[in-house]
């Protein structure tokens, strides 16, 4: 494969005028109805059902375009991340109604607008706003890893195999096997921070267009610590997509870790690579909330390791409080994915902190000066991430209290009161320390839509065997 950094790239700036100025996120039912309407009104659009989710929700795809290449798009593989579903909705309507755009792209677009409808329903409490840190965290829901779409594709390595895909993952497996996509767009988003990207390989010609795109909408690039501390950075806020092979190699390097205890399956790129080793995957991570300091590269009088240690200590204190709460009420919590993830995530984050501290103590790059962005990320943004899981725990306690006997209810109410105090104290600290803003939905859709088509246009016009 060749790609020349000097090659021109189409920008799709005109999307700004076409994107609706959304005031809320679209629900699962609304997405499905809108897609059925597209199918009914346009002969070149096909809406197709693919069975049911684990919770009995209809799984469906929408296909538009008759190009020679295939692009697979799927939204909300993590159910707390609905921006991608909105972006797919916009792209489907634009491709259905804009003949010039559709004919200019040599692709068949196969789209799964809502990859985890069960989980998305449990997030719909914040879809109408108000779009605040508090409302988001208190209505947040994340699916446990072993039920996540992008963690349960089959894999097989020496002395390890996984073949327990979710129903949603099976739909994507079938699409990958039958359509053989050349491009996969898995839509994700963060809660609080800046924009960053993952690419499955180096595509230098795309670095500048992708890095400059968020700034057109006053959305900062994320210049704090990488989401995964071992991630390879191709360019400013553009990282190499992590694969199952990365996870497997990391575990294999630790004699004291049993792969069966820590690994699950692969992601869509891992699976698609079985059928096309040249497949490209793009992920665009966008926040709902941002503080401009997340891109501030002013150096502090401390090292990255110092800032990482301080942030880890702060989060460990919060995790201790969450763990104490869980241990008080664990036997009363409902047997639901939300409650299970709220509990198990605490121990996952503790292990993650331990691994990050070990890395920070030994990696030479952590002796470099820390920046304002690094401090903001480690001290406040990652704390907020934990608060979203505390929000899930509080919701689970509420549900347990509804059917508990008097003794259990007393314990649940007391624990909830204690954890709510922790939640609001930590949240107020973030509010007092940061001048955060909520990003309009249409801007997030614009960035994701344009980033995806910038990649597609480049690949069809410049990428050669």
RODO-2510 file (C-alpha; in nm, 4 decimals, decimal comma):
residues 465
     n   res          X          Y          Z
     1     x     0,0000     0,0000     0,0000
     2     x     0,1125     0,3556    -0,0649
     3     x    -0,0096     0,6882     0,0633
     4     x     0,1539     1,0209    -0,0079
     5     x     0,1236     1,2955     0,2575
     6     x     0,1127     1,5559    -0,0195
     7     x    -0,2055     1,4147    -0,1738
     8     x    -0,5094     1,6415    -0,1531
     9     x    -0,8053     1,5452     0,0637
    10     x    -1,1689     1,6508     0,0231
    11     x    -1,2945     1,8384     0,3322
    12     x    -1,6786     1,8138     0,3024
    13     x    -1,7161     2,1585     0,4614
    14     x    -2,0629     2,1958     0,3105
    15     x    -2,1956     1,9420     0,5633
    16     x    -2,2296     2,2267     0,8138
    17     x    -2,5322     2,3667     0,6318
    18     x    -2,6951     2,0242     0,5958
    19     x    -2,6725     1,9043     0,9565
    20     x    -2,9811     1,9755     1,1706
    21     x    -2,9274     2,1794     1,4881
    22     x    -3,0271     1,8987     1,7237
    23     x    -3,1595     1,9762     2,0701
    24     x    -3,1601     1,6165     2,1947
    25     x    -3,0320     1,2700     2,1130
    26     x    -3,2536     1,0301     1,9194
    27     x    -3,3879     0,7284     2,1112
    28     x    -3,3745     0,3657     1,9986
    29     x    -3,7402     0,3701     1,8917
    30     x    -3,6952     0,6962     1,7017
    31     x    -3,3894     0,5646     1,5177
    32     x    -3,5732     0,2521     1,4097
    33     x    -3,8778     0,4477     1,2925
    34     x    -3,6665     0,6975     1,0989
    35     x    -3,4832     0,4141     0,9234
    36     x    -3,8068     0,2363     0,8337
    37     x    -3,9334     0,5617     0,6845
    38     x    -3,6178     0,5950     0,4741
    39     x    -3,6682     0,2409     0,3480
    40     x    -4,0301     0,3143     0,2569
    41     x    -3,9525     0,6415     0,0784
    42     x    -3,6371     0,5527    -0,1171
    43     x    -3,5962     0,2456    -0,3330
    44     x    -3,2170     0,2554    -0,3032
    45     x    -3,2338     0,2271     0,0782
    46     x    -3,2821    -0,1108     0,2460
    47     x    -3,3692    -0,1500     0,6145
    48     x    -3,3276    -0,5099     0,7267
    49     x    -3,3911    -0,6870     1,0593
    50     x    -3,1322    -0,9272     1,2029
    51     x    -3,3020    -1,0974     1,4949
    52     x    -3,3003    -0,9761     1,8526
    53     x    -3,0579    -0,8572     2,1170
    54     x    -3,0096    -1,0391     2,4466
    55     x    -3,2831    -0,8181     2,5903
    56     x    -3,5283    -0,8785     2,3071
    57     x    -3,4676    -0,5575     2,1105
    58     x    -3,4801    -0,5658     1,7314
    59     x    -3,1374    -0,5508     1,5670
    60     x    -3,1361    -0,3851     1,2269
    61     x    -2,9152    -0,2466     0,9534
    62     x    -2,9649     0,0092     0,6787
    63     x    -2,7842    -0,0135     0,3446
    64     x    -2,7489     0,2649     0,0891
    65     x    -2,5197     0,3153    -0,2099
    66     x    -2,4178     0,0813    -0,4902
    67     x    -2,0429     0,1383    -0,5115
    68     x    -1,7822    -0,1295    -0,5703
    69     x    -1,6397    -0,0996    -0,2192
    70     x    -1,8061    -0,1641     0,1162
    71     x    -1,7975     0,0581     0,4238
    72     x    -1,9323    -0,0828     0,7509
    73     x    -2,0541     0,1738     1,0046
    74     x    -2,1972     0,0971     1,3478
    75     x    -2,3039     0,3289     1,6263
    76     x    -2,3243     0,2911     2,0048
    77     x    -2,1109    -0,0221     2,0496
    78     x    -2,0794     0,1312     2,3963
    79     x    -2,4347     0,2361     2,4850
    80     x    -2,3364     0,5556     2,6659
    81     x    -2,1896     0,6841     2,3376
    82     x    -2,4815     0,7947     2,1159
    83     x    -2,3039     1,0549     1,9030
    84     x    -2,2212     0,7921     1,6409
    85     x    -2,5846     0,6867     1,6072
    86     x    -2,6716     1,0502     1,5374
    87     x    -2,3906     1,0705     1,2813
    88     x    -2,5090     0,7558     1,1043
    89     x    -2,8631     0,8949     1,1015
    90     x    -2,7409     1,2132     0,9338
    91     x    -2,5259     1,0264     0,6818
    92     x    -2,8066     0,7862     0,5913
    93     x    -3,0484     1,0701     0,5224
    94     x    -2,7874     1,2646     0,3272
    95     x    -2,6838     0,9631     0,1194
    96     x    -3,0470     0,8722     0,0548
    97     x    -3,1457     1,2197    -0,0643
    98     x    -2,8234     1,3570    -0,2145
    99     x    -2,7660     1,1791    -0,5457
   100     x    -2,4471     1,3730    -0,6166
   101     x    -2,2870     1,2753    -0,2860
   102     x    -2,3912     0,9125    -0,3206
   103     x    -2,2565     0,8819    -0,6743
   104     x    -1,9260     1,0479    -0,5793
   105     x    -1,8488     0,7768    -0,3241
   106     x    -1,7688     0,4354    -0,4672
   107     x    -1,9114     0,2609    -0,1619
   108     x    -2,2005     0,0549    -0,0436
   109     x    -2,2699     0,1840     0,3079
   110     x    -2,3831    -0,0910     0,5454
   111     x    -2,4913     0,0719     0,8703
   112     x    -2,5976    -0,0582     1,2102
   113     x    -2,7202     0,2638     1,3726
   114     x    -2,7625     0,1214     1,7241
   115     x    -2,5323    -0,1705     1,7988
   116     x    -2,6368    -0,2095     2,1653
   117     x    -3,0053    -0,1138     2,1915
   118     x    -3,0450    -0,2779     2,5342
   119     x    -2,7794    -0,0543     2,6850
   120     x    -2,8777     0,2586     2,4935
   121     x    -3,2268     0,2453     2,6448
   122     x    -3,0674     0,2653     2,9897
   123     x    -2,8953     0,5903     2,8877
   124     x    -3,2007     0,7614     2,7431
   125     x    -3,2621     0,9412     3,0727
   126     x    -3,0063     1,2056     2,9747
   127     x    -3,0828     1,2210     2,5993
   128     x    -3,3205     1,5181     2,6357
   129     x    -3,0904     1,7074     2,8696
   130     x    -3,0138     1,9078     3,0621
   131     x    -2,6644     1,8387     2,9292
   132     x    -2,4741     1,8804     3,2529
   133     x    -2,2043     1,6785     3,4262
   134     x    -2,4498     1,5798     3,6983
   135     x    -2,7389     1,4689     3,4778
   136     x    -2,5105     1,2716     3,2473
   137     x    -2,3392     1,0835     3,5303
   138     x    -2,6631     1,0077     3,7150
   139     x    -2,8251     0,8576     3,4031
   140     x    -2,5160     0,6857     3,2629
   141     x    -2,5021     0,3138     3,1869
   142     x    -2,2186     0,1006     3,0522
   143     x    -2,2474    -0,2648     2,9518
   144     x    -2,0118    -0,5168     3,1202
   145     x    -1,7126    -0,6073     2,8996
   146     x    -1,8314    -0,9637     2,8347
   147     x    -2,1532    -0,8202     2,6887
   148     x    -1,9892    -0,5472     2,4803
   149     x    -2,0026    -0,5565     2,1019
   150     x    -1,6406    -0,4546     2,0490
   151     x    -1,4966    -0,7022     2,3008
   152     x    -1,6589    -1,0309     2,2010
   153     x    -1,5482    -1,1143     1,8469
   154     x    -1,4024    -1,4677     1,8285
   155     x    -1,0257    -1,5014     1,8599
   156     x    -0,7866    -1,7919     1,8748
   157     x    -0,4241    -1,7852     1,9838
   158     x    -0,1870    -2,0394     2,1267
   159     x    -0,3337    -2,1657     2,4532
   160     x    -0,6228    -1,9182     2,4386
   161     x    -0,9498    -1,8940     2,2490
   162     x    -1,2756    -1,7041     2,2819
   163     x    -1,5978    -1,7795     2,0960
   164     x    -1,8881    -1,6287     2,2895
   165     x    -2,0021    -1,3349     2,0754
   166     x    -2,3076    -1,1387     2,1808
   167     x    -2,6103    -1,1427     1,9468
   168     x    -2,5128    -0,7928     1,8340
   169     x    -2,1566    -0,9033     1,7624
   170     x    -2,2891    -1,1976     1,5601
   171     x    -2,4750    -0,9559     1,3331
   172     x    -2,1528    -0,7657     1,2672
   173     x    -1,9640    -1,0921     1,2138
   174     x    -2,2149    -1,1939     0,9464
   175     x    -2,1883    -0,8534     0,7780
   176     x    -1,8090    -0,8709     0,7775
   177     x    -1,8092    -1,2238     0,6357
   178     x    -2,0635    -1,1521     0,3607
   179     x    -1,9823    -0,7901     0,2682
   180     x    -1,6030    -0,7925     0,3224
   181     x    -1,5767    -0,4214     0,4122
   182     x    -1,2663    -0,2294     0,3099
   183     x    -1,3419     0,0381     0,5681
   184     x    -1,4890     0,0078     0,9182
   185     x    -1,6111     0,3053     1,1173
   186     x    -1,6787     0,2114     1,4796
   187     x    -1,8345     0,5152     1,6478
   188     x    -1,7232     0,6027     1,9985
   189     x    -1,7154     0,9043     2,2224
   190     x    -1,5786     1,0086     2,5578
   191     x    -1,7648     1,2110     2,8192
   192     x    -1,5231     1,4883     2,9114
   193     x    -1,2017     1,5983     2,7418
   194     x    -1,1001     1,6626     2,3828
   195     x    -1,1067     1,4952     2,0435
   196     x    -0,8669     1,2181     1,9453
   197     x    -0,8525     0,9443     1,6838
   198     x    -0,7542     0,5822     1,6324
   199     x    -0,6417     0,4488     1,2944
   200     x    -0,5529     0,0891     1,2177
   201     x    -0,2471     0,1964     1,0175
   202     x    -0,0407     0,5016     0,9328
   203     x    -0,2134     0,7244     0,6765
   204     x     0,0013     1,0374     0,6838
   205     x    -0,2068     1,2296     0,4317
   206     x    -0,4981     1,2259     0,6764
   207     x    -0,3151     1,3537     0,9831
   208     x    -0,3444     1,7267     0,9151
   209     x    -0,7081     1,7162     0,7932
   210     x    -0,8142     1,5111     1,0954
   211     x    -0,6150     1,7120     1,3509
   212     x    -0,7423     2,0459     1,2213
   213     x    -1,1064     1,9378     1,1880
   214     x    -1,2179     1,9742     1,5544
   215     x    -1,0733     2,3250     1,5758
   216     x    -1,3205     2,4394     1,3093
   217     x    -1,5923     2,3757     1,5690
   218     x    -1,4045     2,5108     1,8735
   219     x    -1,3533     2,1571     2,0014
   220     x    -1,0026     2,1047     2,1421
   221     x    -0,7762     1,8133     2,0676
   222     x    -0,7145     1,5906     2,3670
   223     x    -0,3565     1,6625     2,4724
   224     x    -0,3641     1,5010     2,8148
   225     x    -0,2402     1,1483     2,8747
   226     x    -0,3471     0,8898     2,6141
   227     x    -0,6591     0,6885     2,6944
   228     x    -0,4353     0,3790     2,7013
   229     x    -0,0962     0,4664     2,8439
   230     x     0,0836     0,2222     2,6118
   231     x    -0,0837     0,3552     2,2953
   232     x     0,1364     0,4409     1,9966
   233     x     0,0843     0,7999     1,8811
   234     x     0,1046     0,8385     1,5035
   235     x     0,0608     1,2151     1,5163
   236     x    -0,0983     1,4833     1,7317
   237     x    -0,4009     1,3147     1,8986
   238     x    -0,3958     1,0307     1,6418
   239     x    -0,3155     0,6854     1,7792
   240     x    -0,2741     0,3349     1,6449
   241     x    -0,5866     0,1276     1,7010
   242     x    -0,5302    -0,1295     1,9732
   243     x    -0,5964    -0,4904     1,8759
   244     x    -0,6445    -0,8193     2,0542
   245     x    -0,2851    -0,9033     1,9637
   246     x    -0,1724    -0,6078     2,1772
   247     x    -0,3729    -0,7352     2,4739
   248     x    -0,2525    -1,0911     2,4267
   249     x     0,1131    -0,9910     2,4007
   250     x     0,0823    -0,7790     2,7145
   251     x    -0,0658    -1,0673     2,9134
   252     x     0,1865    -1,3135     2,7751
   253     x     0,4662    -1,0930     2,9096
   254     x     0,3360    -1,1418     3,2647
   255     x     0,3908    -1,4919     3,3998
   256     x     0,1606    -1,4268     3,6965
   257     x    -0,1473    -1,3467     3,4837
   258     x    -0,3840    -1,6142     3,3545
   259     x    -0,5196    -1,5105     3,0106
   260     x    -0,8526    -1,6790     3,0885
   261     x    -0,9044    -1,4402     3,3804
   262     x    -0,8334    -1,1111     3,2051
   263     x    -0,8967    -1,1551     2,8322
   264     x    -1,2186    -1,1744     2,6341
   265     x    -1,2482    -1,1526     2,2556
   266     x    -1,1336    -0,9224     1,9797
   267     x    -1,2797    -0,6162     1,8127
   268     x    -1,4287    -0,5634     1,4681
   269     x    -1,0888    -0,4885     1,3153
   270     x    -0,9454    -0,8125     1,4525
   271     x    -1,2270    -1,0085     1,2905
   272     x    -1,2355    -0,8183     0,9611
   273     x    -0,8598    -0,8689     0,9218
   274     x    -0,9271    -1,2406     0,8819
   275     x    -1,0977    -1,1683     0,5510
   276     x    -0,9040    -0,8628     0,4300
   277     x    -0,5635    -0,7891     0,5779
   278     x    -0,5771    -0,4395     0,4250
   279     x    -0,9028    -0,3333     0,5919
   280     x    -0,8882     0,0140     0,7481
   281     x    -1,0665     0,1077     1,0699
   282     x    -1,1271     0,4589     1,2012
   283     x    -1,2427     0,5582     1,5492
   284     x    -1,3165     0,9203     1,6413
   285     x    -1,3410     0,9881     2,0143
   286     x    -1,5363     1,3043     2,0953
   287     x    -1,6455     1,4511     2,4296
   288     x    -1,9801     1,5940     2,5334
   289     x    -1,8033     1,8357     2,7690
   290     x    -1,4708     2,0129     2,7404
   291     x    -1,2455     2,2607     2,9135
   292     x    -0,9993     2,4476     2,6865
   293     x    -0,7148     2,3527     2,9193
   294     x    -0,7192     1,9971     2,7838
   295     x    -0,5102     2,1236     2,4913
   296     x    -0,2841     2,3565     2,6946
   297     x     0,0760     2,2463     2,6443
   298     x     0,2248     2,4897     2,8977
   299     x     0,4859     2,2999     3,0966
   300     x     0,4587     2,2664     3,4736
   301     x     0,7367     2,2330     3,7267
   302     x     0,6668     1,8618     3,7639
   303     x     0,7244     1,5503     3,5594
   304     x     0,4538     1,3456     3,3916
   305     x     0,5253     1,0717     3,6460
   306     x     0,4575     1,3141     3,9335
   307     x     0,1236     1,4173     3,7854
   308     x     0,0255     1,0575     3,7105
   309     x     0,1067     0,9523     4,0683
   310     x    -0,0963     1,2383     4,2153
   311     x    -0,3923     1,1625     3,9892
   312     x    -0,3777     0,7919     4,0707
   313     x    -0,3707     0,8622     4,4437
   314     x    -0,6743     1,0888     4,4118
   315     x    -0,8692     0,8288     4,2144
   316     x    -0,7699     0,5464     4,4475
   317     x    -0,9266     0,7359     4,7372
   318     x    -1,2495     0,7631     4,5383
   319     x    -1,2343     0,3953     4,4428
   320     x    -1,1883     0,3016     4,8095
   321     x    -1,5084     0,4885     4,8956
   322     x    -1,6937     0,3224     4,6096
   323     x    -1,5646    -0,0217     4,7089
   324     x    -1,6723     0,0289     5,0713
   325     x    -2,0196     0,1157     4,9464
   326     x    -2,0397    -0,1879     4,7203
   327     x    -1,9278    -0,4229     4,9953
   328     x    -2,2045    -0,2877     5,2195
   329     x    -2,4837    -0,3567     4,9712
   330     x    -2,3505    -0,6213     4,7303
   331     x    -2,5822    -0,8964     4,8550
   332     x    -2,8855    -0,6748     4,7934
   333     x    -2,8010    -0,5470     4,4453
   334     x    -3,0132    -0,6698     4,1525
   335     x    -2,8743    -0,9254     3,9094
   336     x    -2,8545    -0,6826     3,6176
   337     x    -2,5774    -0,5882     3,3741
   338     x    -2,5762    -0,2362     3,5192
   339     x    -2,5256    -0,3505     3,8777
   340     x    -2,2651    -0,6058     3,7751
   341     x    -2,0638    -0,3489     3,5814
   342     x    -2,0943    -0,0888     3,8594
   343     x    -1,9432    -0,3394     4,1020
   344     x    -1,6831    -0,5120     3,8851
   345     x    -1,5541    -0,1903     3,7282
   346     x    -1,4175    -0,0780     4,0650
   347     x    -1,1730    -0,3676     4,0764
   348     x    -1,0884    -0,3213     3,7081
   349     x    -1,0001     0,0438     3,7653
   350     x    -0,7862    -0,0464     4,0667
   351     x    -0,5887    -0,2945     3,8561
   352     x    -0,5593    -0,0345     3,5812
   353     x    -0,4212     0,2217     3,8261
   354     x    -0,1634    -0,0266     3,9505
   355     x    -0,0489    -0,1045     3,5955
   356     x    -0,0296     0,2620     3,5043
   357     x     0,1793     0,3443     3,8099
   358     x     0,4199     0,0605     3,7298
   359     x     0,4534     0,1955     3,3773
   360     x     0,5008     0,5549     3,4965
   361     x     0,7837     0,4487     3,7282
   362     x     0,9781     0,2781     3,4497
   363     x     0,8938     0,4522     3,1200
   364     x     1,1605     0,7140     3,0343
   365     x     0,9069     0,9443     2,8672
   366     x     0,7334     1,0048     3,2008
   367     x     1,0415     1,1977     3,3158
   368     x     0,9453     1,4686     3,0668
   369     x     0,7783     1,7854     3,1995
   370     x     0,4062     1,7560     3,2645
   371     x     0,1727     2,0056     3,1002
   372     x    -0,1439     2,1819     3,2058
   373     x    -0,3373     1,9386     2,9848
   374     x    -0,1785     1,6386     3,1561
   375     x    -0,2693     1,7747     3,4993
   376     x    -0,6292     1,8544     3,4015
   377     x    -0,6716     1,5072     3,2555
   378     x    -0,5210     1,3117     3,5440
   379     x    -0,6677     1,5214     3,8244
   380     x    -1,0200     1,5986     3,7051
   381     x    -1,1299     1,4297     3,3821
   382     x    -1,0419     1,0776     3,4900
   383     x    -1,2066     1,1457     3,8243
   384     x    -1,5244     1,2359     3,6379
   385     x    -1,5036     0,9087     3,4477
   386     x    -1,5216     0,7236     3,7806
   387     x    -1,8188     0,9348     3,8872
   388     x    -2,0198     0,8004     3,5938
   389     x    -1,9714     0,4508     3,7360
   390     x    -2,0675     0,5781     4,0789
   391     x    -2,3846     0,7049     3,9117
   392     x    -2,4565     0,3501     3,7919
   393     x    -2,4017     0,2175     4,1422
   394     x    -2,6471     0,4706     4,2855
   395     x    -2,9085     0,3717     4,0260
   396     x    -2,8595     0,0052     4,1133
   397     x    -2,9005     0,0774     4,4846
   398     x    -3,2235     0,2648     4,4083
   399     x    -3,3580    -0,0340     4,2203
   400     x    -3,2639    -0,2723     4,5009
   401     x    -3,4335    -0,0518     4,7612
   402     x    -3,7651    -0,0651     4,5735
   403     x    -3,8177    -0,4321     4,6613
   404     x    -3,6012    -0,4719     4,9732
   405     x    -3,7264    -0,5634     5,3189
   406     x    -3,6983    -0,3138     5,6033
   407     x    -3,3535    -0,4237     5,7208
   408     x    -3,2042    -0,4286     5,3736
   409     x    -3,3687    -0,0992     5,2808
   410     x    -3,2109     0,0696     5,5831
   411     x    -2,8635    -0,0428     5,4738
   412     x    -2,9294     0,0559     5,1127
   413     x    -3,0594     0,4015     5,2039
   414     x    -2,7693     0,4724     5,4396
   415     x    -2,5127     0,3575     5,1840
   416     x    -2,6763     0,5584     4,9097
   417     x    -2,6726     0,8706     5,1255
   418     x    -2,3029     0,8258     5,1972
   419     x    -2,2162     0,7654     4,8312
   420     x    -2,4281     1,0592     4,7152
   421     x    -2,2263     1,2842     4,9448
   422     x    -1,9072     1,1546     4,7832
   423     x    -2,0560     1,2016     4,4356
   424     x    -2,1566     1,5639     4,4922
   425     x    -1,8362     1,6566     4,6756
   426     x    -1,6227     1,5260     4,3895
   427     x    -1,8483     1,6755     4,1241
   428     x    -1,8461     2,0165     4,2908
   429     x    -1,4672     2,0032     4,3016
   430     x    -1,4614     1,9555     3,9238
   431     x    -1,7144     2,2340     3,8676
   432     x    -1,5176     2,4724     4,0897
   433     x    -1,1845     2,3903     3,9246
   434     x    -1,2834     2,3848     3,5581
   435     x    -1,4737     2,6159     3,3269
   436     x    -1,6417     2,3413     3,1277
   437     x    -1,8696     2,3809     2,8281
   438     x    -2,1215     2,1476     2,6651
   439     x    -2,0569     2,0934     2,2942
   440     x    -2,3647     2,1265     2,0682
   441     x    -2,4689     1,7919     1,9220
   442     x    -2,4564     1,9158     1,5625
   443     x    -2,0873     2,0021     1,5961
   444     x    -2,0083     1,6517     1,7191
   445     x    -2,2014     1,5013     1,4278
   446     x    -2,0206     1,7315     1,1850
   447     x    -1,6773     1,6229     1,3076
   448     x    -1,7584     1,2518     1,2958
   449     x    -1,9363     1,2696     0,9595
   450     x    -1,6659     1,4738     0,7915
   451     x    -1,3833     1,2661     0,9417
   452     x    -1,5370     0,9467     0,8073
   453     x    -1,5964     1,0772     0,4562
   454     x    -1,2540     1,2435     0,4460
   455     x    -1,1072     0,8968     0,5027
   456     x    -1,3367     0,7276     0,2511
   457     x    -1,2727     0,9861    -0,0186
   458     x    -0,8986     0,9621     0,0350
   459     x    -0,8954     0,5821     0,0255
   460     x    -1,0980     0,5568    -0,2943
   461     x    -0,8925     0,8202    -0,4768
   462     x    -0,5384     0,7730    -0,3513
   463     x    -0,4825     0,4377    -0,1875
   464     x    -0,3246     0,1927    -0,4303
   465     x    -0,2144    -0,1681    -0,4139
***
